[in-house]
């Protein structure tokens, strides 16, 4: 028994020649970048005044592609442009629809 204690004391603690290593895990915060594809598709199919809906759809697809690659800054830039184009397409579409309703009514009233 005394011999075993002497061997343990002589050996000491186990030596590890490599320095301790640490593992760092980078967790990317997933920020949601809306790409406005559905809104652009709606504007392309139904309103599409001055082809703004189609251009907005192209920017929306570019935004989605940038998001898939991981370029959130580029995706945000394309999404911002698509949103602006969608707003203008919607405003112009609503104005054109209202004018297409009001102008014939005014013309009919002028002839009566």
C-alpha positions in Angstrom: 0.0 0.0 0.0 2.9 2.4 0.8 4.5 1.5 -2.5 1.3 2.6 -4.4 1.2 5.9 -2.6 4.8 6.5 -3.4 4.2 5.8 -7.1 1.2 8.1 -7.2 3.2 10.9 -5.5 6.2 10.3 -7.9 4.0 10.4 -11.0 2.1 13.5 -9.8 -0.9 14.9 -11.7 -1.3 13.9 -15.3 0.6 16.2 -17.6 -0.9 17.4 -20.8 1.7 18.9 -23.2 -1.0 20.8 -25.3 -2.3 24.0 -23.8 -6.0 24.0 -23.0 -8.1 25.0 -25.9 -11.5 26.7 -26.0 -14.3 26.5 -28.5 -16.0 29.7 -29.5 -19.4 29.4 -31.1 -20.7 32.4 -33.0 -24.5 32.5 -33.1 -25.7 34.8 -35.9 -28.7 36.7 -34.9 -31.3 36.0 -37.6 -32.9 39.3 -38.4 -35.9 39.1 -40.5 -35.5 41.0 -43.8 -38.9 41.2 -45.5 -38.5 40.8 -49.3 -42.0 41.9 -50.3 -42.3 39.2 -53.0 -46.0 38.6 -52.5 -46.8 42.3 -52.5 -44.7 42.8 -55.7 -46.4 39.8 -57.3 -49.9 41.3 -56.5 -48.8 44.7 -58.0 -47.4 43.0 -61.1 -50.6 40.9 -61.7 -53.3 43.4 -60.8 -52.1 47.0 -60.7 -48.7 47.2 -62.6 -49.0 50.9 -63.3 -46.0 52.1 -65.4 -44.5 48.6 -64.9 -43.5 49.5 -61.4 -44.9 46.2 -60.1 -42.7 44.2 -62.4 -39.6 46.2 -61.4 -40.5 45.8 -57.7 -40.9 42.1 -58.3 -37.4 42.0 -59.8 -36.0 43.8 -56.8 -37.9 41.5 -54.4 -36.4 38.4 -56.0 -32.9 40.0 -55.8 -33.5 40.7 -52.1 -34.5 37.1 -51.5 -31.4 35.9 -53.4 -29.2 38.1 -51.2 -30.9 36.8 -48.1 -30.3 33.2 -49.1 -26.6 33.9 -49.7 -26.4 35.6 -46.2 -25.8 39.2 -47.4 -28.3 40.9 -45.1 -27.1 44.4 -46.0 -27.7 43.8 -49.7 -31.0 42.1 -49.0 -32.1 45.1 -47.0 -31.1 47.5 -49.7 -33.0 45.6 -52.4 -36.0 45.1 -50.1 -36.1 48.9 -49.4 -36.2 49.7 -53.1 -38.9 47.0 -53.7 -41.0 48.5 -50.9 -40.7 52.0 -52.3 -41.6 50.8 -55.8 -44.6 48.8 -54.4 -45.9 51.9 -52.6 -45.7 54.0 -55.7 -47.3 51.3 -57.8 -50.1 51.0 -55.3 -50.7 54.8 -55.1 -50.6 55.2 -58.9 -52.9 52.1 -59.4 -55.5 53.5 -56.9 -55.4 56.9 -58.5 -55.8 55.4 -62.0 -58.7 53.3 -60.8 -60.4 56.2 -59.3 -59.9 58.3 -62.4 -61.2 55.5 -64.6 -64.4 55.6 -62.5 -64.8 59.4 -62.1 -64.0 60.5 -65.7 -66.7 58.4 -67.4 -69.3 59.6 -64.8 -68.3 63.2 -65.4 -68.5 62.7 -69.2 -72.0 61.1 -68.9 -73.2 64.0 -66.7 -72.0 66.5 -69.2 -74.1 65.0 -72.0 -77.3 64.9 -69.9 
